[in-house]
Amino acid sequence: MDPVYEQEPVFDPAAIPQLRSGETVALIASGVMVRECLAAADRLSGMGIEAAVYDLPVIKPLNTDLLNEIIIQYAVVFVAEEHLKAGGIGSAIREAVREPQKIRSIAIEDRFGQSGSVEALMQEYGLDAKAIVQRVLDDCARRLYPGDAKAAIVRQMAPAC
């Protein structure tokens, strides 16, 4: 497993490090979801969608000024977390920023939990890189083709996203 950081980062609770640049969409994640977002960004790049990836090392207090600076740069920002959608990081960010309509949550829907391996659970709850790619493609399809949200269309037209 490749490291997320080349060198041990200096912890700055106010920072939201950008780990990958991109212009189309942004992925903001914390903890294990950072690695999944980096893998998803690699896959999306192969489809012509350049996704920036940011590491949110501190959940509270949120650096809303920096989050607003990040969000203004993108049409859509996905917040990926290994947590329930309700009451999670995505909800907190949506409540705190100037453009909450740009935020999309990639999180566990309200349902009973299960047991299993980390990999199996990440897949089951739609938190793995493959599911993140699909969420980004589905969102692009809805924005580009309202009423006909088929990710297959976006796969053919990915650079337009």
N, CA and C atoms as an extended XYZ file, in Angstrom:
483
Properties=species:S:1:pos:R:3:atomname:S:1:resname:S:1:resid:I:1 pbc="F F F"
N         0.837       -1.168        0.000 N   MET     1
C         0.000        0.000        0.000 CA  MET     1
C         0.891        1.243        0.000 C   MET     1
N         0.708        2.100       -0.992 N   ASP     2
C         1.504        3.313       -1.099 CA  ASP     2
C         1.117        4.304       -0.005 C   ASP     2
N         2.093        5.050        0.493 N   PRO     3
C         1.763        6.057        1.509 CA  PRO     3
C         0.988        7.216        0.882 C   PRO     3
N         0.152        7.851        1.668 N   VAL     4
C        -0.610        9.011        1.210 CA  VAL     4
C         0.331       10.201        1.065 C   VAL     4
N         1.245       10.346        2.012 N   TYR     5
C         2.211       11.441        2.002 CA  TYR     5
C         3.600       10.890        1.722 C   TYR     5
N         4.388       11.616        0.931 N   GLU     6
C         5.768       11.223        0.648 CA  GLU     6
C         6.613       11.305        1.918 C   GLU     6
N         6.398       12.368        2.703 N   GLN     7
C         7.102       12.567        3.971 CA  GLN     7
C         6.060       12.742        5.065 C   GLN     7
N         6.467       12.469        6.274 N   GLU     8
C         5.560       12.670        7.409 CA  GLU     8
C         5.148       14.144        7.442 C   GLU     8
N         3.847       14.438        7.341 N   PRO     9
C         3.432       15.836        7.321 CA  PRO     9
C         3.555       16.492        8.701 C   PRO     9
N         3.752       17.788        8.676 N   VAL    10
C         3.738       18.574        9.904 CA  VAL    10
C         2.272       18.861       10.201 C   VAL    10
N         1.814       18.491       11.375 N   PHE    11
C         0.406       18.665       11.714 CA  PHE    11
C         0.090       20.134       11.930 C   PHE    11
N        -0.871       20.619       11.162 N   ASP    12
C        -1.378       21.977       11.292 CA  ASP    12
C        -2.897       21.866       11.325 C   ASP    12
N        -3.519       22.074       12.471 N   PRO    13
C        -4.968       21.880       12.578 CA  PRO    13
C        -5.785       22.817       11.694 C   PRO    13
N        -5.195       23.897       11.216 N   ALA    14
C        -5.921       24.833       10.360 CA  ALA    14
C        -5.770       24.501        8.877 C   ALA    14
N        -4.855       23.602        8.539 N   ALA    15
C        -4.572       23.295        7.129 CA  ALA    15
C        -5.545       22.253        6.584 C   ALA    15
N        -5.755       22.332        5.279 N   ILE    16
C        -6.488       21.309        4.532 CA  ILE    16
C        -5.619       21.022        3.313 C   ILE    16
N        -4.620       20.150        3.475 N   PRO    17
C        -3.655       19.932        2.392 CA  PRO    17
C        -4.290       19.390        1.115 C   PRO    17
N        -3.850       19.955       -0.010 N   GLN    18
C        -4.255       19.438       -1.310 CA  GLN    18
C        -3.238       18.372       -1.707 C   GLN    18
N        -3.721       17.141       -1.892 N   LEU    19
C        -2.852       16.024       -2.220 CA  LEU    19
C        -2.779       15.766       -3.713 C   LEU    19
N        -3.750       16.269       -4.433 N   ARG    20
C        -3.802       16.093       -5.888 CA  ARG    20
C        -4.532       17.286       -6.473 C   ARG    20
N        -4.000       17.843       -7.546 N   SER    21
C        -4.673       18.978       -8.169 CA  SER    21
C        -5.683       18.475       -9.190 C   SER    21
N        -6.643       19.315       -9.492 N   GLY    22
C        -7.672       19.002      -10.469 CA  GLY    22
C        -8.594       20.189      -10.632 C   GLY    22
N        -9.250       20.271      -11.784 N   GLU    23
C       -10.121       21.406      -12.055 CA  GLU    23
C       -11.594       21.054      -12.114 C   GLU    23
N       -11.929       19.810      -12.354 N   THR    24
C       -13.320       19.446      -12.619 CA  THR    24
C       -14.148       19.364      -11.337 C   THR    24
N       -13.716       18.561      -10.408 N   VAL    25
C       -14.410       18.387       -9.134 CA  VAL    25
C       -13.361       18.292       -8.031 C   VAL    25
N       -13.818       18.402       -6.791 N   ALA    26
C       -12.921       18.210       -5.652 CA  ALA    26
C       -13.477       17.109       -4.763 C   ALA    26
N       -12.567       16.359       -4.164 N   LEU    27
C       -12.899       15.330       -3.185 CA  LEU    27
C       -12.218       15.730       -1.883 C   LEU    27
N       -12.999       15.892       -0.827 N   ILE    28
C       -12.463       16.201        0.491 CA  ILE    28
C       -12.724       14.988        1.369 C   ILE    28
N       -11.689       14.525        2.057 N   ALA    29
C       -11.837       13.310        2.856 CA  ALA    29
C       -11.012       13.406        4.128 C   ALA    29
N       -11.313       12.485        5.020 N   SER    30
C       -10.595       12.387        6.279 CA  SER    30
C       -10.284       10.919        6.545 C   SER    30
N        -9.135       10.673        7.147 N   GLY    31
C        -8.779        9.311        7.547 CA  GLY    31
C        -8.625        8.361        6.379 C   GLY    31
N        -9.175        7.147        6.531 N   VAL    32
C        -9.009        6.112        5.505 CA  VAL    32
C        -9.625        6.494        4.164 C   VAL    32
N       -10.545        7.432        4.167 N   MET    33
C       -11.200        7.831        2.928 CA  MET    33
C       -10.281        8.627        2.013 C   MET    33
N        -9.203        9.182        2.557 N   VAL    34
C        -8.251        9.923        1.727 CA  VAL    34
C        -7.649        8.996        0.679 C   VAL    34
N        -7.241        7.826        1.089 N   ARG    35
C        -6.644        6.854        0.156 CA  ARG    35
C        -7.664        6.442       -0.912 C   ARG    35
N        -8.897        6.226       -0.529 N   GLU    36
C        -9.938        5.856       -1.499 CA  GLU    36
C       -10.173        6.984       -2.499 C   GLU    36
N       -10.140        8.215       -2.024 N   CYS    37
C       -10.338        9.365       -2.914 CA  CYS    37
C        -9.168        9.519       -3.883 C   CYS    37
N        -7.963        9.275       -3.414 N   LEU    38
C        -6.807        9.337       -4.316 CA  LEU    38
C        -6.917        8.273       -5.411 C   LEU    38
N        -7.321        7.071       -5.037 N   ALA    39
C        -7.500        6.000       -6.024 CA  ALA    39
C        -8.625        6.353       -6.993 C   ALA    39
N        -9.713        6.916       -6.478 N   ALA    40
C       -10.823        7.331       -7.341 CA  ALA    40
C       -10.375        8.429       -8.299 C   ALA    40
N        -9.587        9.383       -7.814 N   ALA    41
C        -9.095       10.474       -8.667 CA  ALA    41
C        -8.228        9.931       -9.794 C   ALA    41
N        -7.425        8.913       -9.507 N   ASP    42
C        -6.614        8.286      -10.558 CA  ASP    42
C        -7.507        7.678      -11.639 C   ASP    42
N        -8.546        6.978      -11.225 N   ARG    43
C        -9.464        6.361      -12.188 CA  ARG    43
C       -10.216        7.415      -12.986 C   ARG    43
N       -10.665        8.464      -12.305 N   LEU    44
C       -11.391        9.532      -12.988 CA  LEU    44
C       -10.505       10.235      -14.008 C   LEU    44
N        -9.236       10.394      -13.685 N   SER    45
C        -8.304       11.038      -14.603 CA  SER    45
C        -8.229       10.277      -15.924 C   SER    45
N        -8.282        8.962      -15.851 N   GLY    46
C        -8.283        8.148      -17.052 CA  GLY    46
C        -9.527        8.346      -17.898 C   GLY    46
N       -10.566        8.928      -17.314 N   MET    47
C       -11.811        9.210      -18.030 CA  MET    47
C       -11.910       10.675      -18.434 C   MET    47
N       -10.860       11.432      -18.168 N   GLY    48
C       -10.864       12.846      -18.534 CA  GLY    48
C       -11.435       13.775      -17.487 C   GLY    48
N       -11.689       13.262      -16.292 N   ILE    49
C       -12.205       14.087      -15.199 CA  ILE    49
C       -11.083       14.270      -14.187 C   ILE    49
N       -10.624       15.503      -14.045 N   GLU    50
C        -9.526       15.793      -13.124 CA  GLU    50
C       -10.088       16.195      -11.766 C   GLU    50
N        -9.929       15.322      -10.799 N   ALA    51
C       -10.453       15.541       -9.453 CA  ALA    51
C        -9.332       15.937       -8.501 C   ALA    51
N        -9.501       17.064       -7.847 N   ALA    52
C        -8.576       17.468       -6.790 CA  ALA    52
C        -8.918       16.676       -5.537 C   ALA    52
N        -7.906       16.371       -4.733 N   VAL    53
C        -8.135       15.642       -3.478 CA  VAL    53
C        -7.535       16.453       -2.338 C   VAL    53
N        -8.349       16.655       -1.302 N   TYR    54
C        -7.934       17.386       -0.112 CA  TYR    54
C        -8.072       16.488        1.107 C   TYR    54
N        -7.129       16.607        2.022 N   ASP    55
C        -7.135       15.856        3.280 CA  ASP    55
C        -7.614       16.789        4.388 C   ASP    55
N        -8.712       16.430        5.019 N   LEU    56
C        -9.265       17.214        6.124 CA  LEU    56
C        -8.819       16.560        7.432 C   LEU    56
N        -7.687       17.006        7.998 N   PRO    57
C        -7.139       16.316        9.169 CA  PRO    57
C        -7.875       16.624       10.471 C   PRO    57
N        -8.589       17.738       10.512 N   VAL    58
C        -9.304       18.142       11.722 CA  VAL    58
C       -10.760       18.392       11.356 C   VAL    58
N       -11.642       17.746       12.081 N   ILE    59
C       -13.062       17.871       11.796 CA  ILE    59
C       -13.696       19.012       12.586 C   ILE    59
N       -13.179       19.236       13.770 N   LYS    60
C       -13.714       20.303       14.598 CA  LYS    60
C       -12.582       20.980       15.334 C   LYS    60
N       -12.442       22.279       15.250 N   PRO    61
C       -13.299       23.197       14.501 CA  PRO    61
C       -12.958       23.169       13.011 C   PRO    61
N       -13.970       23.366       12.178 N   LEU    62
C       -13.759       23.420       10.736 CA  LEU    62
C       -13.140       24.755       10.355 C   LEU    62
N       -12.201       24.717        9.450 N   ASN    63
C       -11.617       25.945        8.925 CA  ASN    63
C       -12.517       26.408        7.779 C   ASN    63
N       -13.597       27.107        8.115 N   THR    64
C       -14.589       27.492        7.110 CA  THR    64
C       -14.029       28.476        6.087 C   THR    64
N       -13.113       29.339        6.491 N   ASP    65
C       -12.525       30.267        5.527 CA  ASP    65
C       -11.798       29.495        4.426 C   ASP    65
N       -10.979       28.537        4.817 N   LEU    66
C       -10.239       27.746        3.831 CA  LEU    66
C       -11.183       26.857        3.025 C   LEU    66
N       -12.174       26.268        3.670 N   LEU    67
C       -13.149       25.457        2.937 CA  LEU    67
C       -13.868       26.294        1.880 C   LEU    67
N       -14.249       27.519        2.229 N   ASN    68
C       -14.896       28.394        1.253 CA  ASN    68
C       -13.973       28.704        0.088 C   ASN    68
N       -12.682       28.907        0.351 N   GLU    69
C       -11.707       29.147       -0.719 CA  GLU    69
C       -11.595       27.943       -1.643 C   GLU    69
N       -11.661       26.752       -1.074 N   ILE    70
C       -11.596       25.529       -1.879 CA  ILE    70
C       -12.871       25.365       -2.694 C   ILE    70
N       -14.008       25.484       -2.053 N   ILE    71
C       -15.299       25.212       -2.690 CA  ILE    71
C       -15.570       26.152       -3.857 C   ILE    71
N       -15.175       27.405       -3.745 N   ILE    72
C       -15.446       28.378       -4.807 CA  ILE    72
C       -14.774       28.001       -6.128 C   ILE    72
N       -13.745       27.177       -6.082 N   GLN    73
C       -12.982       26.804       -7.277 CA  GLN    73
C       -13.653       25.722       -8.131 C   GLN    73
N       -14.661       25.031       -7.592 N   TYR    74
C       -15.216       23.858       -8.266 CA  TYR    74
C       -16.728       23.961       -8.417 C   TYR    74
N       -17.245       23.297       -9.446 N   ALA    75
C       -18.692       23.232       -9.632 CA  ALA    75
C       -19.323       22.330       -8.570 C   ALA    75
N       -18.598       21.274       -8.187 N   VAL    76
C       -19.095       20.302       -7.216 CA  VAL    76
C       -17.948       19.849       -6.333 C   VAL    76
N       -18.256       19.662       -5.043 N   VAL    77
C       -17.279       19.164       -4.078 CA  VAL    77
C       -17.899       17.966       -3.356 C   VAL    77
N       -17.214       16.836       -3.419 N   PHE    78
C       -17.673       15.628       -2.740 CA  PHE    78
C       -16.933       15.508       -1.416 C   PHE    78
N       -17.673       15.257       -0.357 N   VAL    79
C       -17.080       15.035        0.958 CA  VAL    79
C       -17.259       13.556        1.265 C   VAL    79
N       -16.140       12.834        1.340 N   ALA    80
C       -16.175       11.392        1.552 CA  ALA    80
C       -15.785       11.084        2.988 C   ALA    80
N       -16.614       10.306        3.652 N   GLU    81
C       -16.345        9.980        5.048 CA  GLU    81
C       -16.824        8.579        5.388 C   GLU    81
N       -16.129        7.978        6.319 N   GLU    82
C       -16.467        6.654        6.822 CA  GLU    82
C       -17.349        6.859        8.062 C   GLU    82
N       -18.553        7.351        7.813 N   HIS    83
C       -19.464        7.751        8.885 CA  HIS    83
C       -20.861        7.817        8.290 C   HIS    83
N       -21.862        7.876        9.153 N   LEU    84
C       -23.219        8.092        8.674 CA  LEU    84
C       -23.319        9.462        8.021 C   LEU    84
N       -24.130        9.540        6.971 N   LYS    85
C       -24.321       10.810        6.283 CA  LYS    85
C       -24.913       11.860        7.232 C   LYS    85
N       -25.942       11.470        7.987 N   ALA    86
C       -26.582       12.398        8.923 CA  ALA    86
C       -25.638       12.701       10.084 C   ALA    86
N       -25.371       13.961       10.287 N   GLY    87
C       -24.521       14.363       11.396 CA  GLY    87
C       -23.040       14.184       11.149 C   GLY    87
N       -22.651       13.956        9.909 N   GLY    88
C       -21.249       13.727        9.589 CA  GLY    88
C       -20.525       14.973        9.117 C   GLY    88
N       -19.340       14.753        8.537 N   ILE    89
C       -18.505       15.857        8.065 CA  ILE    89
C       -19.205       16.630        6.955 C   ILE    89
N       -19.816       15.911        6.023 N   GLY    90
C       -20.521       16.577        4.925 CA  GLY    90
C       -21.600       17.502        5.434 C   GLY    90
N       -22.367       17.044        6.421 N   SER    91
C       -23.414       17.880        7.007 CA  SER    91
C       -22.822       19.113        7.675 C   SER    91
N       -21.748       18.919        8.417 N   ALA    92
C       -21.108       20.039        9.107 CA  ALA    92
C       -20.573       21.069        8.110 C   ALA    92
N       -19.949       20.591        7.043 N   ILE    93
C       -19.429       21.501        6.026 CA  ILE    93
C       -20.573       22.233        5.346 C   ILE    93
N       -21.620       21.502        4.979 N   ARG    94
C       -22.771       22.114        4.314 CA  ARG    94
C       -23.384       23.225        5.163 C   ARG    94
N       -23.423       23.021        6.467 N   GLU    95
C       -23.996       24.031        7.368 CA  GLU    95
C       -23.106       25.254        7.522 C   GLU    95
N       -21.806       25.112        7.272 N   ALA    96
C       -20.856       26.179        7.596 CA  ALA    96
C       -20.402       27.032        6.413 C   ALA    96
N       -20.556       26.551        5.183 N   VAL    97
C       -19.957       27.251        4.040 CA  VAL    97
C       -20.963       28.133        3.306 C   VAL    97
N       -20.419       29.008        2.445 N   ARG    98
C       -21.250       29.957        1.694 CA  ARG    98
C       -21.999       29.325        0.530 C   ARG    98
N       -21.482       28.232       -0.029 N   GLU    99
C       -22.119       27.604       -1.189 CA  GLU    99
C       -22.458       26.136       -0.886 C   GLU    99
N       -23.390       25.899        0.040 N   PRO   100
C       -23.693       24.515        0.432 CA  PRO   100
C       -24.278       23.668       -0.692 C   PRO   100
N       -24.866       24.301       -1.700 N   GLN   101
C       -25.461       23.550       -2.809 CA  GLN   101
C       -24.420       22.795       -3.631 C   GLN   101
N       -23.160       23.141       -3.495 N   LYS   102
C       -22.092       22.456       -4.223 CA  LYS   102
C       -21.628       21.172       -3.534 C   LYS   102
N       -22.033       20.957       -2.293 N   ILE   103
C       -21.527       19.831       -1.502 CA  ILE   103
C       -22.355       18.576       -1.756 C   ILE   103
N       -21.651       17.485       -2.027 N   ARG   104
C       -22.264       16.159       -2.161 CA  ARG   104
C       -21.603       15.242       -1.139 C   ARG   104
N       -22.405       14.474       -0.418 N   SER   105
C       -21.869       13.570        0.595 CA  SER   105
C       -21.701       12.160        0.048 C   SER   105
N       -20.546       11.588        0.340 N   ILE   106
C       -20.304       10.164        0.103 CA  ILE   106
C       -20.095        9.590        1.499 C   ILE   106
N       -21.139        8.948        2.008 N   ALA   107
C       -21.130        8.478        3.393 CA  ALA   107
C       -22.118        7.318        3.517 C   ALA   107
N       -22.183        6.767        4.681 N   ILE   108
C       -23.081        5.639        4.947 CA  ILE   108
C       -24.501        6.160        5.130 C   ILE   108
N       -25.423        5.601        4.365 N   GLU   109
C       -26.832        5.950        4.523 CA  GLU   109
C       -27.334        5.424        5.863 C   GLU   109
N       -28.429        5.952        6.333 N   ASP   110
C       -28.994        5.556        7.617 CA  ASP   110
C       -29.538        4.130        7.518 C   ASP   110
N       -28.784        3.188        8.064 N   ARG   111
C       -29.176        1.780        8.018 CA  ARG   111
C       -28.442        1.013        9.111 C   ARG   111
N       -28.871       -0.204        9.339 N   PHE   112
C       -28.211       -1.035       10.331 CA  PHE   112
C       -26.824       -1.441        9.834 C   PHE   112
N       -25.887       -1.516       10.762 N   GLY   113
C       -24.526       -1.896       10.423 CA  GLY   113
C       -24.375       -3.389       10.236 C   GLY   113
N       -23.249       -3.774        9.678 N   GLN   114
C       -22.929       -5.167        9.449 CA  GLN   114
C       -21.514       -5.430        9.928 C   GLN   114
N       -21.148       -6.695        9.940 N   SER   115
C       -19.781       -7.089       10.264 CA  SER   115
C       -19.116       -7.623        9.012 C   SER   115
N       -17.806       -7.480        8.960 N   GLY   116
C       -17.066       -7.992        7.825 CA  GLY   116
C       -15.689       -7.377        7.757 C   GLY   116
N       -14.948       -7.722        6.728 N   SER   117
C       -13.620       -7.136        6.538 CA  SER   117
C       -13.772       -5.665        6.153 C   SER   117
N       -12.724       -4.913        6.354 N   VAL   118
C       -12.754       -3.494        6.000 CA  VAL   118
C       -13.092       -3.330        4.524 C   VAL   118
N       -12.440       -4.098        3.667 N   GLU   119
C       -12.667       -3.997        2.224 CA  GLU   119
C       -14.119       -4.310        1.868 C   GLU   119
N       -14.659       -5.378        2.461 N   ALA   120
C       -16.041       -5.763        2.170 CA  ALA   120
C       -17.023       -4.697        2.635 C   ALA   120
N       -16.773       -4.126        3.802 N   LEU   121
C       -17.676       -3.099        4.321 CA  LEU   121
C       -17.578       -1.803        3.524 C   LEU   121
N       -16.380       -1.432        3.112 N   MET   122
C       -16.227       -0.231        2.286 CA  MET   122
C       -17.013       -0.394        0.989 C   MET   122
N       -16.959       -1.572        0.415 N   GLN   123
C       -17.709       -1.842       -0.812 CA  GLN   123
C       -19.213       -1.857       -0.529 C   GLN   123
N       -19.606       -2.550        0.525 N   GLU   124
C       -21.030       -2.657        0.882 CA  GLU   124
C       -21.677       -1.290        1.088 C   GLU   124
N       -20.968       -0.385        1.720 N   TYR   125
C       -21.516        0.936        2.047 CA  TYR   125
C       -21.219        1.992        0.979 C   TYR   125
N       -20.618        1.586       -0.136 N   GLY   126
C       -20.361        2.520       -1.218 CA  GLY   126
C       -19.284        3.533       -0.904 C   GLY   126
N       -18.257        3.102       -0.168 N   LEU   127
C       -17.189        4.006        0.246 CA  LEU   127
C       -15.856        3.708       -0.428 C   LEU   127
N       -15.788        2.698       -1.259 N   ASP   128
C       -14.522        2.371       -1.917 CA  ASP   128
C       -14.325        3.248       -3.156 C   ASP   128
N       -13.134        3.182       -3.727 N   ALA   129
C       -12.794        4.036       -4.875 CA  ALA   129
C       -13.761        3.838       -6.035 C   ALA   129
N       -14.142        2.597       -6.300 N   LYS   130
C       -15.072        2.312       -7.399 CA  LYS   130
C       -16.404        3.034       -7.193 C   LYS   130
N       -16.911        2.991       -5.980 N   ALA   131
C       -18.182        3.655       -5.680 CA  ALA   131
C       -18.052        5.179       -5.755 C   ALA   131
N       -16.909        5.704       -5.335 N   ILE   132
C       -16.685        7.155       -5.417 CA  ILE   132
C       -16.687        7.589       -6.879 C   ILE   132
N       -16.003        6.830       -7.734 N   VAL   133
C       -15.996        7.128       -9.168 CA  VAL   133
C       -17.424        7.140       -9.699 C   VAL   133
N       -18.195        6.136       -9.341 N   GLN   134
C       -19.577        6.047       -9.820 CA  GLN   134
C       -20.408        7.236       -9.354 C   GLN   134
N       -20.232        7.653       -8.101 N   ARG   135
C       -20.970        8.820       -7.590 CA  ARG   135
C       -20.621       10.081       -8.362 C   ARG   135
N       -19.335       10.274       -8.654 N   VAL   136
C       -18.913       11.451       -9.419 CA  VAL   136
C       -19.518       11.396      -10.822 C   VAL   136
N       -19.440       10.248      -11.475 N   LEU   137
C       -20.008       10.111      -12.818 CA  LEU   137
C       -21.518       10.336      -12.816 C   LEU   137
N       -22.211        9.769      -11.836 N   ASP   138
C       -23.663        9.950      -11.755 CA  ASP   138
C       -24.022       11.416      -11.557 C   ASP   138
N       -23.261       12.110      -10.711 N   ASP   139
C       -23.532       13.528      -10.481 CA  ASP   139
C       -23.290       14.337      -11.753 C   ASP   139
N       -22.195       14.031      -12.452 N   CYS   140
C       -21.909       14.716      -13.712 CA  CYS   140
C       -23.030       14.475      -14.717 C   CYS   140
N       -23.514       13.250      -14.789 N   ALA   141
C       -24.596       12.918      -15.720 CA  ALA   141
C       -25.847       13.720      -15.401 C   ALA   141
N       -26.185       13.837      -14.118 N   ARG   142
C       -27.374       14.604      -13.728 CA  ARG   142
C       -27.229       16.075      -14.086 C   ARG   142
N       -26.025       16.618      -13.926 N   ARG   143
C       -25.821       18.034      -14.244 CA  ARG   143
C       -25.792       18.282      -15.745 C   ARG   143
N       -25.195       17.361      -16.508 N   LEU   144
C       -25.081       17.538      -17.955 CA  LEU   144
C       -26.349       17.145      -18.707 C   LEU   144
N       -27.030       16.115      -18.200 N   TYR   145
C       -28.204       15.585      -18.879 CA  TYR   145
C       -29.355       15.448      -17.897 C   TYR   145
N       -29.935       16.557      -17.450 N   PRO   146
C       -31.047       16.461      -16.499 CA  PRO   146
C       -32.181       15.612      -17.084 C   PRO   146
N       -32.712       14.745      -16.265 N   GLY   147
C       -33.793       13.875      -16.704 CA  GLY   147
C       -33.320       12.583      -17.343 C   GLY   147
N       -32.038       12.474      -17.650 N   ASP   148
C       -31.507       11.252      -18.248 CA  ASP   148
C       -30.139       10.972      -17.630 C   ASP   148
N       -30.132       10.738      -16.321 N   ALA   149
C       -28.879       10.595      -15.571 CA  ALA   149
C       -28.291        9.206      -15.745 C   ALA   149
N       -27.654        8.974      -16.862 N   LYS   150
C       -27.010        7.685      -17.112 CA  LYS   150
C       -25.509        7.889      -17.154 C   LYS   150
N       -24.818        7.233      -16.259 N   ALA   151
C       -23.361        7.387      -16.183 CA  ALA   151
C       -22.675        6.929      -17.468 C   ALA   151
N       -23.310        6.046      -18.233 N   ALA   152
C       -22.698        5.585      -19.484 CA  ALA   152
C       -22.498        6.746      -20.449 C   ALA   152
N       -23.422        7.685      -20.461 N   ILE   153
C       -23.287        8.857      -21.324 CA  ILE   153
C       -22.078        9.665      -20.890 C   ILE   153
N       -21.938        9.844      -19.591 N   VAL   154
C       -20.833       10.648      -19.077 CA  VAL   154
C       -19.509        9.969      -19.367 C   VAL   154
N       -19.464        8.653      -19.305 N   ARG   155
C       -18.215        7.939      -19.604 CA  ARG   155
C       -17.747        8.249      -21.020 C   ARG   155
N       -18.693        8.457      -21.929 N   GLN   156
C       -18.338        8.821      -23.296 CA  GLN   156
C       -17.973       10.292      -23.417 C   GLN   156
N       -18.541       11.116      -22.553 N   MET   157
C       -18.360       12.564      -22.641 CA  MET   157
C       -17.630       13.125      -21.423 C   MET   157
N       -16.877       12.309      -20.725 N   ALA   158
C       -16.271       12.693      -19.443 CA  ALA   158
C       -15.578       14.048      -19.460 C   ALA   158
N       -14.808       14.414      -20.475 N   PRO   159
C       -14.138       15.719      -20.417 CA  PRO   159
C       -15.098       16.895      -20.307 C   PRO   159
N       -16.335       16.747      -20.769 N   ALA   160
C       -17.300       17.838      -20.682 CA  ALA   160
C       -17.811       18.072      -19.278 C   ALA   160
N       -17.577       17.137      -18.396 N   CYS   161
C       -18.080       17.227      -17.031 CA  CYS   161
C       -17.365       18.335      -16.301 C   CYS   161
